[in-house]
């Protein structure tokens, strides 16, 4: 099993390694814009409830939404391999376990998400942000990357056109990017919308990263929600790939 996972992961790592410079440079653009526009621009006129600077509130949210987008989009090429290129058939007939393929793809996406997050952390410190990185902080970040990589994989298994994959970004990821506690607290939302938003994984990631980074008490409820998403979406994507093999 581990050998199968490593084989799938290694293939994606080789591709990333040859494109590393372009990958790093491209991942610096959006965080820089967020930090300049919201951290330096709008952020200077905003004070959070506990009196901390807005950039300290903002950075964990940027980490959450960026790791979501990078991890999801890192797995979406599987959709093209399944629908258009038909190259996924090489994995279908290969002597590897189905779930090893899913895990290998997810781990490769997690790696991309962590590299992108490291860039944001470095830029954030350069902009004067203050937050603490602990092992639990990194674990939550990894969980978020894995969850949205699995969501991307599941979408790649079920959807049949590029347009439908684009609609996932438009109707699901984009609203989550702005509403799930990334730029402002969900307490500002109407109750009905707030309850729905607080059921989504990105909300729990944003609050966990923000709480851990500031030294606040960790919500085990939020950790449990992320673990449930991790397991459920993994099973859905894995079963979809097994059906494809059959």
C-alpha positions, 0 to 999 in steps of 0.5 A: 500500500505504501509503495503504491501511494509513493508511486502516485505521489512521486509522479506528481512531485516530479512534475512539481519539481520541474515547475517549482519556480513558476509555482512559487512566483505565481503563488505570491501574487494573490497573497501580496494583493490581499496583504496590501489591500486588506492588511495595509489599506483597509486594515489600518482603519479596522480594529478587531474586538480584542484590540489586535491589528486587523492583519493578525486577524486576516492572515489565518483566514488567508492561509485557510482560503489559499490552502483550500484553493491550491489543494482543490485546484491541484487535483482537478487535472484528474478530471481532464485525465478522466474525461478528455485525455483518458490517461487515468486508464493507465492507473486503472489498469496498473497494479495499484490499490484504488485508495492508494491512488486517491491518497497519493493524489491527495498528498501531492495536493497537500504538499502544494498547499503547504508550499503555498502556505509557507510563502504566505507565512513568510510574506505575512511576517514581512508585513508585520503580522504576529501569530504563533505556529505550533504543531497543531497549527500545522496539523489543522492546515494539513487537514484543510489541504487534505479535505479540499484535495479530496473534494477536488478529487470527488468532483473530478470523479463525478463531473463530466465537463470543464464548465461543471468543474468551473461551477464548483469554484464559482458557486462553492469555493468563491462564496466560502472564500469570503463568508467562512470567517476569512475576512470577518467574523461569522457573527456578523452574518444573519442567524440562518446564514451563519448557522449554515456557514458554520457547518462548512469546513473552511469556517472551522479551519479559519477559526482554528488557525486564528485561535491557535495562532493567537494562543486561544483555547482550541475548539475540539468540536471544530477539530472533530468536524474537520476529521468527519469531513476528511473521512467522509469525502475520502470514502466518497472519492475512493468509492467513485474511483473504484466504480470507475475501475469496475 
